[in-house]
Amino acid sequence: MLNIPLPLAPEFPAFLLSAGLLVLFILLSELLSGRFGLDATVSRKIVHLGTGVVLFFVPSWFDSNFYPLLLALLFLVLNTLNLSFGWFRSLLSGPGAGEPASQAVRSYGSILLPLAFLLGTLLLWDDHRWILQTAVLASTAGDSLAALVGSAFGRHLIPDLTRNRKSLEGSATMFGVSFAGIALSLLFFQPSFTGGLQGAPLLTLLLLALLLALVSTAVEALLSYGLDNFFIPFATAYVLYLLDGNQAATASGLLGGGLFAFLLAVFSVKVRFLNNSGATATFLLGTTIFGVGGMLWTVPLLTFYLLSSVLSKLGRRRKAKFDLVFEKGSQRDAGQVYANGGIAWILMGVYSLTGNPAVFFAYLGTLAAVQADTWATEIGTMWPNPKAWLVTTLQPVAVGTSGGVSFPGTAGAFIGSLFICLGAVAVGTPWLQEFGLLNSFLLVGFSGLLASLVDSFFGATLQAQYYDPIREKVTERTHSMAPDGSKVENRLLKGYALVNNDLVNTLCALSGSGLAFLVIQNAGLF
């Protein structure tokens, strides 16, 4: 890891060949788009696919990683400059076929792909070069063909995913091509397996390719701005490294976790807990936590997810008057999934690579935080005739006001936090026994309670609040709908436009995890 030897003179011709092939694909795409008027999406994907093919073979052409690193660095700099100066139009994003120019989303994929290759070459070259090659293949082949099929034949658009248009036809192509590429790669590189995948049966490898293809398709469906060019190879490499590198996960556990996460995502859409983007994000998050963490990590997360989702559906008639006050409704999207579960997701990744038990307490702390915040809001707005005070000044405010706290809501926050710890106790988590059950309940409970107050503080001071001219009320929403169906922009009253409810929830989740982690670290038990 992070080993950069001196360049080998005999490998310089291979470097020139690699760089020349990449430049050739760019020039070919420029010729096709400039001289022959090829569609912008098609020309860009030709470069993307050609780059992926070259990068797949590059690790096989070199013993030292010096020239592959130099290659990635050169194209990272070139593509960064190209975004500013537009030398090669075929590398820049533009509207697809039949798409208005105003809907084109700026893409940073030409920067992020060489960046992903650069990091993979630094970290995986010595012992897991095949993981780098498989990750590059997963990122480029399926994504390129999915964009081409989607732009040409995509007739069934998938709503509520991301700013880029996604179609069933494109996503199906992404899944099929990714599955074929990953499966062939795993079968070809079997002799290179050194850890947990060594000796894995054919069926296991095929099922693993199926899961990784689903993950790649989900990542591609969720992300705009070319971010999938980084996160698809990252996700693929992470899973394969866990299975074959440090053996922190088993193939059977990961496959079982992925299946359960998929079924949970489908169920959540059916009962309207989540929209399409929220369900897709939940599948990715759940695959990691369920598949890597097992029951110890799964039950606390399910405790939050199920209890908070059910609670958000209760008292709908009483809470209906707050629907246009809060930024989003009870059907969660991907942003809310990231805000509530993103820190937990990261902590699972950290634990899978370090094995530090203190990270598990931080995990319980972040789940307690988001549970407390959710319960405080739901119970506070559902309670009959509640009274609320602004957390910063203790002045009376209307229930539902950002930064407002009430006695029922605060009590609900603490009780909700305790349920997170109860879920961890129910599955016999040994670290809680070592710390003491009473200490664990108090730590998790107060981590959640204090984090919910942190959420209220940021809600009262930094979170954006707007004036709705249609209803003549304060709201968290940036726009309102006029009676004629037109969208009206609301006026910012206080806070900062960039600080929305999702960001405040993320800060809440981070504070809960930070408090629990610091206490456990200072206790010196692990």
C-alpha positions, 0 to 999 in steps of 0.5 A, spaced: 500 500 500 502 506 498 508 504 495 511 508 489 517 504 486 522 508 481 520 507 474 523 501 470 526 503 463 523 497 459 516 500 461 517 506 458 514 504 451 508 501 454 507 508 458 507 511 451 502 506 448 497 507 454 497 515 453 497 514 445 491 510 446 487 514 450 489 520 446 487 517 440 480 515 443 479 523 444 481 525 437 477 520 434 471 522 438 473 529 437 473 528 429 466 524 429 462 529 433 466 535 430 466 533 422 460 528 422 456 531 427 455 525 432 451 526 438 454 529 444 452 523 449 455 518 444 461 521 442 463 522 450 461 515 451 466 513 446 471 516 450 469 513 456 468 506 454 475 506 450 478 509 456 475 504 460 478 498 456 485 501 456 485 502 464 483 495 464 489 492 461 494 497 464 495 494 470 497 488 466 502 491 462 507 494 468 510 491 474 511 498 477 506 502 478 510 508 477 507 509 470 500 508 471 500 513 476 503 518 472 498 516 466 492 517 471 496 524 474 497 527 467 490 525 464 487 528 471 490 535 470 489 535 462 481 533 464 481 538 469 484 544 465 479 542 459 473 543 464 475 550 464 478 551 457 474 546 453 479 544 448 476 537 447 468 538 447 467 531 446 469 530 454 464 535 456 457 534 458 451 536 454 444 535 452 442 528 450 438 526 444 431 529 445 433 533 451 433 540 452 440 544 453 437 547 459 436 540 462 444 538 461 447 537 467 455 539 468 459 532 469 466 532 472 466 524 470 472 526 466 476 528 472 473 523 477 475 517 473 482 518 473 482 520 480 479 513 482 484 510 478 490 514 481 487 512 488 486 504 486 493 504 483 496 507 490 492 502 494 491 496 491 497 495 486 501 490 490 497 485 492 490 486 489 491 489 482 485 485 479 480 488 484 483 495 480 481 492 474 475 489 475 472 496 479 474 500 472 471 495 468 464 495 472 465 503 472 466 504 464 463 498 460 456 498 463 455 506 464 457 507 457 452 503 454 447 504 459 447 512 457 447 510 449 441 505 450 438 510 454 438 516 450 436 512 444 431 507 446 429 510 453 422 511 453 420 509 460 423 514 465 424 513 472 421 518 477 424 521 483 431 519 482 436 524 480 437 530 476 440 526 470 434 523 466 434 515 468 430 510 464 428 503 465 432 501 458 438 504 460 438 501 467 437 494 465 443 495 460 447 498 466 445 492 470 446 486 464 453 489 461 455 490 469 453 483 470 457 480 464 463 484 465 464 483 473 462 475 472 467 474 466 473 478 470 472 474 477 472 468 473 478 470 469 482 472 475 480 466 480 488 464 480 489 471 483 485 471 489 489 470 495 484 471 501 476 470 503 475 468 495 480 463 494 476 457 492 470 460 492 465 456 488 462 458 481 455 459 483 458 464 489 462 468 484 456 469 479 451 471 485 457 476 487 457 479 480 450 479 480 450 483 487 455 488 484 452 489 478 446 491 482 450 496 486 453 499 480 446 500 477 444 503 483 450 508 484 449 510 477 441 511 478 442 515 484 448 520 482 449 526 477 455 530 475 459 524 473 460 522 480 458 515 478 465 515 475 468 515 482 463 511 486 462 505 482 469 503 482 470 505 489 464 501 491 466 495 487 473 495 490 471 496 497 466 490 497 472 485 493 477 488 498 473 486 504 472 479 501 479 477 499 483 483 502 482 483 510 476 478 510 472 482 514 466 480 511 464 473 508 461 472 501 454 468 504 453 474 509 454 479 504 449 476 499 444 475 504 445 482 506 444 484 499 438 480 498 435 483 505 436 490 503 433 489 496 427 486 499 426 492 504 427 497 499 422 494 495 417 494 501 419 501 503 416 503 496 410 499 496 408 502 503 410 509 501 416 509 506 421 511 501 420 514 494 425 511 488 431 515 490 430 513 498 429 506 496 435 506 492 439 509 497 437 504 502 439 498 498 446 501 498 446 503 505 443 496 507 447 492 503 453 494 507 451 494 514 447 488 513 452 484 509 458 486 513 455 488 520 451 482 521 445 482 526 449 486 531 449 492 526 443 490 523 438 490 528 439 497 531 438 500 524 432 496 523 430 499 530 430 506 527 428 505 520 421 501 522 419 505 528 421 512 525 417 510 519 411 507 522 411 513 527 411 518 521 405 515 519 401 516 525 397 521 527 397 524 519 390 528 520 393 532 526 400 533 523 397 535 516 397 542 518 405 541 518 406 538 511 407 545 508 412 547 513 417 542 513 421 541 507 419 534 506 414 530 507 413 523 510 416 519 504 423 519 505 428 521 499 435 519 498 437 526 501 434 524 507 437 517 507 444 520 507 442 525 512 439 520 517 444 514 515 450 517 512 454 517 518 452 510 520 454 508 513 461 511 514 462 508 521 460 501 518 466 502 513 471 504 518 469 499 523 470 494 517 477 496 516 479 497 523 475 493 527 475 498 533 469 497 538 469 504 539 466 505 532 460 501 534 458 505 540 459 511 535 454 508 530 449 507 536 450 514 538 448 516 531 442 512 530 440 515 537 441 522 534 437 521 528 431 517 532 431 522 537 430 528 532 425 524 528 421 522 535 422 529 537 418 532 531 413 527 530 411 526 537 411 534 538 407 535 532 402 529 534 401 531 541 394 535 543 395 542 544 403 542 545 407 548 547 414 550 544 419 554 545 425 556 541 431 553 544 436 559 543 432 564 547 426 560 550 421 564 547 414 561 545 414 559 538 409 555 534 409 548 534 413 545 528 418 552 528 425 550 526 429 550 533 423 549 537 423 544 543 417 542 547 416 537 553 413 531 549 418 532 544 424 532 548 421 526 552 420 522 546 427 524 543 430 521 550 425 514 549 427 514 542 434 513 543 433 508 549 430 504 543 436 504 539 440 501 545 435 496 547 436 493 539 443 492 540 442 489 547 437 484 544 442 481 540 447 480 545 452 485 543 458 483 547 461 490 548 455 493 551 456 488 557 463 490 557 461 497 558 455 496 563 448 495 561 446 501 565 452 505 562 450 503 555 443 506 556 445 512 559 450 513 554 446 512 548 440 515 551 443 522 552 447 522 546 441 522 542 438 527 547 443 532 546 444 531 539 437 532 538 438 539 542 444 540 537 439 539 531 434 544 534 440 549 535 442 549 528 435 549 526 434 556 530 440 559 528 443 557 521 437 553 517 434 557 512 427 559 513 422 562 508 416 566 507 411 563 503 407 568 500 401 564 498 399 561 505 403 567 508 406 563 513 414 561 515 416 555 512 422 551 510 421 550 503 424 554 498 418 554 493 410 554 494 405 552 489 400 557 487 393 556 486 394 556 478 399 550 479 405 555 478 411 555 482 413 561 486 419 562 490 419 563 497 423 569 500 429 567 505 427 570 512 433 567 516 439 562 516 443 560 510 440 558 503 445 552 503 443 550 510 437 545 509 434 540 513 438 535 511 444 538 512 442 540 519 440 532 520 447 530 518 450 535 523 445 532 528 447 525 526 455 527 527 454 530 534 451 524 536 456 519 534 462 524 536 459 524 543 459 517 544 465 515 541 469 520 545 466 517 551 468 510 550 475 512 547 476 516 554 473 510 558 479 506 555 476 499 555 478 497 548 
